[in-house]
């Protein structure tokens, strides 16, 4: 795979210290009609971390990631990636981030190889270099045999893998993934995990949302917990867990209660 130590786009000033925070939001706020989706989020992600963003459905995770990556305009607050403001300096920020959004939409009438070439040329990478990186990514993602098939014929797992390949092609400093393992078979998931671990081992940062707490525990060293549009806890995984499993800690933090046997007395009763 491409040497992730070599970056495309504007470079950091020689001799200047790398920002300690890969991502920082302050008072991020978004309302849809009467519904407040994000109610003043102060998110911090240290540079070089594998960070998980977790919380129940409707907590505001996707909306938060969409604002941080420049896909959705916030109503208030600010977001910085690598020290650059997402909305004041969008070109600089987007040159250094990769995004794999939820509900991934791809150019389905292109083949996998054509999709990577198209993305690379849009990023301004020389054609020969795009071709080299594309072949390496197709190999690592186990997509060589499907490289010339149309994306419309790809399975869910194959779409996630080609989407991740496209997000990595320009060698971003920060990678944002929204539910990257949803609907992915175990073999494809293992491939994605191996690629992401290799990516972060070079000092790059991954921020991903997931509902699978076991996966977050296995991959992440930093966790942010959202509930009702706010960050209710964040920090190193061990501190957020506090001696519990992450799932137990999450239930406590969001105030979830067990329903036990309340109601549904008819469920499973023959003839009810």
Secondary structure, 3 states (H helix, E strand, C coil): CCCCCCCCCCCCCCCCCCCCEEEEEEEEEEEECCEEEEEEECCEEECCCEEEEECCCCCCHHHHHHHHCCCCCCCEEEEEECCEECCCCHHHHHHCEEEECCCCCCCCCCEHHHHHHHHHHHCCCCHHHHHHHHHHHHHHCCCHHHCCCEHHHCCHHHHHHHHHHHHHCCCCCEEEEECCCCCCCHHHHHHHHHHHHHHHHCCCEEEEECCCHHHHHHHCCEEEEEECCEEEEEEEHHHHHCCCCHHHHHHHHCCCCCCCCCCCCCCCCCCC
